[in-house]
Amino acid sequence: MDNNSDPVYSHNVVEFVAVANEYCKYAEHALELKGDEMLKIMQRILPLLYLKATLLPVLEPVFEDGNEKFVAETDWNRIHDTIKRRLGTADDFSAEMGDKLDDSGIPVPVTLSENMADIYQDLKDFILLYQTGTEEVMNDAVWECRMNFETLWGEKLLNTIRAIHGFLYSGKEIEDAIENTDKDEKRDTDEWFISKRQKDLRGE
C-alpha cells in the first residue's frame, strides 16, 4: 500500500515523531543523568523539537470527540519529580512573558521541571496515538499536537530553552541533595501505565 500521499506519513511528521521520541526517552530516564548532562541534552533537543513542530502539516480533525489520553496525573508527577530532583537549583526561573505576571506585575515563579513535564505529557500522548497505525487516529494526533504547540507548549518550550541557556552560561553549578538512595528510589518504568499501553500497541 502506498502511504506517500497521506500527510501523516510525510517526511516532516516522521522526523517530528523521531525527535519527540528522543525527548520523551530522556525525560523518562532522567534518573540516569546528572543535572548538567540533562540541561546540555535538552539544549540540543528542544530547538530541534521546536523547528520540527513548525513543519507539521495543517490538518483537519476526523473525529468529533477528543483524542484519547494516556499520560495520567501520576505519570506527570513522576516525570516532574524526577526532573526536579535532578536539576536541583537549576530548576527555578521566573517567566517574564505574556500572562506569567501576577497582579503586581511581578514574574510568577516557574520551574523547568513543570514546563518539561507539560511538554512530555503532550508529546507522549501524541506518540502513543501515532503508533496505533490507524490513519484517522494518526491524523487527529498530528492535528492536536500542532494545535497544542501553537497555543500551549510551544511557548513553554521557548521559555525552557531561554532558562537553560541562561543557567548553562551563568557559570553556576547545580546544587542538589542527591544521595546514594537514588538507586533504591529508582522506579521501573516498565510498570508505568503508559509503558504497558505502548507494549500493547506494539503487540508484545
C-alpha positions, 0 to 999 in steps of 0.5 A: 500500500502506498502511504506517500500521499497521506500527510501523516506519513510525510517526511516532516511528521516522521522526523517530528515523531523521531525527535519527540521520541528522543525527548520523551526517552530522556525525560523518562530516564532522567534518573540516569543523568546528572543535572548538567548532562540533562540541561546540555541534552535538552539544549540540543533537543528542544530547538530541534523539537521546536523547528520540527513542530513548525513543519507539521502539516495543517490538518483537519480533525476526523473525529468529533470527540477528543483524542484519547489520553494516556499520560495520567496525573501520576505519570506527570508527577513522576516525570516532574519529580524526577526532573526536579530532583535532578536539576536541583537549583537549576530548576527555578526561573521566573517567566517574564512573558505574556500572562506569567505576571501576577497582579503586581506585575511581578514574574510568577515563579516557574520551574523547568521541571513543570514546563518539561513535564507539560511538554512530555505529557503532550508529546507522549500522548501524541506518540502513543496515538501515532503508533496505533497505525490507524490513519484517522487516529494518526491524523487527529494526533498530528492535528492536536499536537500542532494545535497544542504547540501553537497555543500551549507548549510551544511557548513553554518550550521557548521559555525552557530553552531561554532558562537553560541557556541562561543557567548553562552560561551563568557559570553556576553549578547545580546544587542538589541533595542527591544521595546514594538512595537514588538507586533504591528510589529508582522506579521501573518504568516498565510498570508505568501505565503508559509503558504497558499501553505502548507494549500493547500497541506494539503487540508484545 
